[in-house]
Amino acid sequence: MPEYTVDRIDYPAVREKSVNPEPYAFFHSSEFKRIFSVKKREAARKGVVDGYLTICACSTGRKIRLQYKSWGVTAGKVMLSDGNLYALGIYGVKEPKVKVSKCHPLLYHYHRADALTKVAFWIGIFSLVLGIIKDIFLS
């Protein structure tokens, strides 16, 4: 897992003390290959453009799931919003470090969903398991 130094995103919405988590992690454009082991252009041809990430704070061990976005960031750094820094428990830490790895899209969407969507997901899984058990024992 590549390790990155974190910078705080600084644009007008953030300066207004918006602590809502941004759904993106901003990287240098060359970092896509380092994380996903394929160039972004090749990934676009295969339909893997979305670039889902798991970001883990080295000091706290907390994880969040975000999407890759290339922006004007220096190589070896990632820019996160205040809300994401709070979620990782590293807001106000000087030179925080995070580890970044790729994440499965289903896992990303599950962790970004609201409580009602998660309940519907688990009811669906439970129904599927019951259907399989019914087929095995009643056949």
N, C-alpha and C positions, 0 to 999 in steps of 0.2 A: 504494500500500500504506500503510495507516495505521500510524503509529508510536506505540508505547506505552512507558511507564515500567513497570518490573517491580517487584513487591512479592513478598516471600517468604510462602508460605502458612504460617500459624501455627495449628495445631490439635494435639491430643494425639499423634496418630500421628507427626507431623513432629517434635515435641519429643523423641520417643524416638529420634532420629537415624536415622529411616527414610530411606534414600537411594534407595528404589525410585521410578522415575518415575511420577508420577500421570498417568493417561490424559487428564486434562482441563486446560484453561486456563480460569481463572475471570475473568469480565468483569462489568462493569455491564450491566444488561439492555438498555440503549439502544445498546450497541455492536454488537449483531447487525446492525442496519440499516447501520451504517457499514462493516462488513466484507463483508456479503453483498448489499448494495444492495436489501434487501427486509426488511420488518418480520417479526419472529418469528411473529406471528399468521398473516400471509399465507403464510409458508413452511410452517407447520404444515398449512395447507389443501392445499398442493401436495405435501406429503409430504417436505419437505426439512428436517426437524427436526434431523437429526444434526449439522449444522454442523462439517464437518471443516476443520481449519486447518493451514497451514504457518507456523511461527514461526521467524524468522531473527534471530539476534543481530547487531546493527549492528556491534559491535566485533570479533567473531570470524568472522562469516560462516557459522557452523554452523547447521544447520536441524534441527528436530524437527517431527513431525506429531502434533497433539493434537485433541481435540474441544472445541467451545465449550460452556461451562456458565455460566449467569448466577448470580451470587452477590453478596453485599454488598460490592462493590468500588467505589471511586470512579471516575467517568468518566475515561477517558484512561489507565487503569492496567490491568495484567493481573497476576494472581497465579499463580505457578508454584511447584511443589514443589522441594525441594532436588535431587532426582534430575534434574528437568528443567533446573534451573540448571547442574548439573554437565555435563549433555549439551550444553548450549549454550556451555559454557566461560565462564560469567559468574558463577559462585558467588563471593561475597565482593566483587564489584565494587560500588562505590557508585553508585546511580542508573543501573543498566543500562537500555539501550533495546533494544527488539525491533521488528521489522516483522512484521505479520500479514497473511496473505492466505488466501483460501479454497483448499481442496485437493480434488481429485477423490477420491471414496470408494475407488476401486480403488487409487490411489496411497497413500492413508492405510493401508489394510489390508495392502498389500504391505510397507510400511516398518515396520509394527507386528508382522509375522509372524515366526515363528522360521525357522531355516535350512532345515528340512525342507519347510516349506510353500513357501518360495521356490524350492527345487529342483523341487518338483512343478509350480509355476507355469511355470517355464522349460521343463520337459519338455513340458508342454501346449502352450506357444507353439511350440516346435520341431516337435512333431507336427503342429500346424495348418499351419505353413509347408511342411513336407514333403508334406502332403496336397494343398495348393494347387499346389505344383510338380508333383507326380505327375499331377494332373488336367490341368494345362496341357500338359505334354509327352507324355502318353500318350493324349490324346484326339484 
